[in-house]
């Protein structure tokens, strides 16, 4: 009995997906965490050393006044979509990417090697599968044969627009840092108004004044421990992202120009602020200890002939 012939698999294999510059894994920003911890430890430690109590500054009303007033003013100043983006990007203060520049360099060198062997058109499938939008756009323009000057101009415009958007988000936290101390003063004045209503009891007056100034502590504390430092950290992240994009652009242009991958690497390494430490080659143990050995029975040419 004849076997039934199996249908041929006519499905063409799809293009191999290339992750491009892999998004380096996120890791906690130890500088941010240590900075906040140190600031709180210094302030609260000083309070305790002065025989105070943390309960003295744990006032929900003062917190509500400062936070509500601050972000209300921010919403008046900044459009809502930008404020929402600023909150969604707040993770950049506490998290950082590890070795993203080094990963991007290695990816560009791989593309340069393949383009030098098979032509830049061979990168078409890789360009379509890239996860990094900036590199994907730049490489697609290069594969399509876009003029180098036009390619550079388009990608530099992309970089500038990215900087503009990131700067707008950064200013949200700068605005919060500017408004918080003033809102804290407003909260203190409101507390003093309530104190002035009960001047008949001098003990309550003293306690009320102390509570009233908690709002000022909150306003100044949040502004200088979190809001303004967060704005500076996000601006630093933006500058790092811009530097990486400029490096990618130079790498793609080098690929289009057909430069040697080694030259491209040397060019891109200038952008890497944290290059990997080169490993020292280990010398074999026998190479360190072995002495030149003459074969037995063989006389060296330089040895005098004994008679």
C-alpha positions in Angstrom: 0.0 0.0 0.0 1.5 3.3 -1.1 2.1 5.9 1.6 0.3 9.2 1.3 2.7 11.9 0.2 3.0 14.7 2.8 2.3 18.2 1.5 5.4 20.3 1.1 5.9 23.1 3.5 5.8 26.2 1.2 5.8 28.7 4.0 8.7 31.0 3.5 10.8 31.6 6.6 10.3 35.0 8.0 13.1 37.5 8.6 15.2 37.0 11.6 14.2 39.4 14.3 17.0 41.6 15.5 16.5 43.4 18.8 18.9 46.1 17.8 20.4 47.9 20.7 18.8 45.8 23.3 17.2 47.9 26.0 19.6 47.4 28.7 18.0 46.0 31.8 16.8 48.5 34.4 18.5 48.7 37.7 17.8 50.8 40.8 19.6 54.2 40.8 21.6 53.8 44.0 22.5 57.5 43.9 18.9 58.6 44.1 17.9 56.1 46.8 21.0 56.8 48.9 20.5 60.6 48.5 16.9 60.6 49.7 17.8 58.2 52.5 20.7 60.4 53.6 18.6 63.6 53.5 15.8 62.1 55.5 18.2 60.5 58.0 19.9 63.9 58.5 16.7 65.8 59.0 14.9 63.3 61.2 18.1 62.5 63.1 18.6 66.1 63.9 15.0 66.4 65.0 15.4 63.5 67.4 18.7 64.8 68.7 16.9 68.0 69.6 14.5 65.9 71.7 11.8 66.2 69.2 9.5 63.5 67.9 8.6 62.4 64.4 4.9 62.8 65.4 5.7 66.5 65.6 5.9 66.8 61.8 3.5 64.0 60.9 0.5 66.2 60.0 -1.9 65.0 57.3 -3.5 68.4 57.0 -0.2 70.1 56.2 0.6 67.4 53.7 -2.7 67.8 52.0 -2.4 71.6 51.8 1.2 71.5 50.3 0.6 68.7 47.8 -2.9 69.9 46.7 -1.8 73.5 46.4 1.5 72.6 44.6 0.0 70.3 41.9 -3.0 72.5 41.5 -0.6 75.4 40.6 1.3 73.0 38.3 -1.9 72.1 36.4 -2.6 75.8 35.9 0.9 76.3 34.5 1.3 73.2 32.4 -1.0 71.4 29.9 -2.5 68.1 31.3 -0.9 65.7 28.8 2.6 67.0 29.7 1.8 66.6 33.4 0.6 63.0 32.9 3.8 62.2 30.8 5.9 63.7 33.6 4.3 61.4 36.2 4.7 58.4 33.9 8.3 59.2 33.4 9.1 59.6 37.1 10.5 56.1 37.2 13.6 57.5 35.4 14.5 59.2 38.7 14.7 55.8 40.6 15.8 53.5 37.8 18.6 53.6 35.2 19.6 51.6 32.2 22.8 49.6 32.4 25.4 49.8 29.6 23.0 51.0 27.0 25.7 52.8 25.1 28.0 49.7 24.9 25.1 47.5 23.7 24.3 50.0 20.9 27.9 50.2 19.8 28.1 46.4 19.5 24.9 46.3 17.5 26.1 49.0 15.1 29.4 47.2 14.6 27.5 44.0 13.7 25.5 46.0 11.1 28.6 47.6 9.7 30.3 44.3 9.3 27.4 42.8 7.5 26.9 45.9 5.3 30.6 45.9 4.3 30.4 42.2 3.2 26.9 42.1 1.6 26.0 45.7 1.0 23.7 48.0 3.0 20.6 46.6 1.3 21.2 43.3 3.2 20.2 45.2 6.4 16.7 45.7 5.2 15.2 42.8 7.2 17.1 43.8 10.4 16.0 47.4 10.1 12.4 46.3 9.9 12.7 44.2 13.1 14.5 46.7 15.3 12.9 47.7 18.6 14.7 51.0 19.0 12.6 53.6 17.0 15.5 56.0 16.4 17.8 53.4 15.0 15.0 51.8 13.0 14.2 55.1 11.4 17.8 56.0 10.7 18.7 52.5 9.2 15.5 52.4 7.1 16.4 55.8 5.6 20.0 54.5 4.9 18.7 51.3 3.2 16.3 53.4 1.1 19.3 55.3 -0.3 18.5 58.7 1.3 21.1 61.4 0.8 23.4 61.6 3.7 22.8 65.3 4.3 19.1 64.8 4.2 19.4 61.8 6.5 21.4 63.7 9.0 19.0 66.7 8.9 15.9 64.5 9.5 17.5 62.6 12.4 18.8 65.7 14.0 15.3 67.1 13.9 14.1 63.9 15.6 16.7 64.4 18.4 15.7 68.1 18.9 12.0 67.2 19.2 12.9 64.5 21.7 14.9 67.0 23.8 12.0 69.5 23.6 9.5 66.9 24.9 11.8 65.7 27.7 12.5 69.3 28.7 8.8 70.1 29.0 8.4 67.1 31.3 11.4 68.2 33.4 9.9 71.6 33.9 6.9 70.1 35.6 9.0 69.1 38.5 10.9 72.3 38.5 7.6 74.2 38.7 6.5 71.9 41.6 9.8 72.8 43.3 9.1 76.5 42.9 5.5 76.4 44.1 5.9 74.0 47.1 7.7 76.4 49.5 5.2 79.2 48.8 2.3 76.9 49.4 3.9 75.8 52.6 4.0 79.4 53.8 0.3 79.7 52.9 -0.4 76.6 55.0 1.6 78.1 57.9 -0.4 81.4 57.8 -3.6 79.4 57.7 -2.5 77.6 60.8 -1.6 80.8 62.6 -5.0 82.2 61.8 -6.6 79.3 63.7 -4.1 79.9 66.6 -5.1 83.5 66.9 -8.7 82.5 67.6 -7.6 80.8 70.9 -5.3 83.3 72.6 -6.9 82.7 76.0 -4.8 79.5 76.5 -1.1 80.3 76.1 -0.2 76.6 76.1 -2.4 75.9 73.2 -1.1 78.9 71.4 2.5 77.6 71.6 1.4 74.1 70.4 -0.7 75.6 67.6 2.2 77.7 66.3 4.5 74.7 66.2 1.9 72.7 64.2 1.3 75.6 61.9 4.9 75.7 60.7 4.8 72.0 59.7 3.3 73.0 56.3 6.4 75.2 55.7 8.7 72.2 56.5 6.8 70.1 54.1 6.9 72.7 51.3 10.6 73.4 51.6 11.4 69.8 52.3 9.6 68.3 49.2 11.0 71.1 47.0 14.6 70.6 47.9 14.8 66.9 48.6 12.6 65.6 45.8 11.1 68.0 43.2 14.1 70.0 42.2 16.6 67.1 42.4 14.2 64.9 40.4 14.1 67.6 37.7 17.9 67.6 37.6 18.1 63.8 37.4 15.6 63.7 34.5 17.5 66.3 32.7 20.7 64.2 33.1 18.8 61.2 31.7 17.7 63.3 28.7 21.3 64.4 28.0 22.4 60.7 28.1 19.6 59.7 25.7 20.6 62.6 23.3 24.2 61.5 23.4 23.2 57.9 22.6 21.1 59.1 19.7 23.9 61.2 18.3 26.2 58.2 18.6 23.7 56.0 16.7 23.4 58.6 14.0 27.2 58.8 13.5 27.3 55.0 13.4 24.6 54.7 10.7 26.3 57.4 8.6 29.6 55.5 8.9 27.8 52.3 7.7 26.4 54.2 4.7 29.9 55.6 3.9 31.2 52.1 4.0 33.8 52.7 6.6 35.8 49.9 8.1 34.0 48.6 11.3 37.2 49.1 13.2 37.2 52.8 12.4 33.5 53.0 13.2 34.2 51.5 16.6 37.0 53.9 17.4 34.6 56.8 16.4 31.8 55.5 18.5 33.8 54.7 21.6 34.4 58.4 22.1 30.7 58.6 23.1 31.0 55.8 25.6 31.5 57.4 29.0 31.8 54.1 30.8 33.8 51.8 28.5 34.2 48.2 29.6 37.4 47.5 31.4 39.7 45.4 29.1 40.7 42.1 30.5 44.4 41.5 30.8 45.5 38.4 28.9 46.7 35.7 31.3 50.2 34.4 30.6 50.5 30.6 30.8 52.2 29.4 33.9 54.8 27.5 32.0 55.7 30.7 30.0 56.5 32.5 33.2 58.6 29.8 34.8 60.1 27.8 31.9 63.7 28.4 31.0 65.2 27.7 27.5 66.1 24.0 27.4 68.6 22.6 25.0 68.1 19.3 23.5 70.3 16.6 25.0 73.3 15.8 22.9 72.9 18.9 20.7 75.5 21.6 21.0 74.6 25.2 20.6 76.1 27.0 17.7 77.4 29.6 20.1 79.0 27.1 22.5 82.7 26.6 22.1 83.7 23.2 20.7 85.5 21.2 23.3 88.5 19.1 22.2 
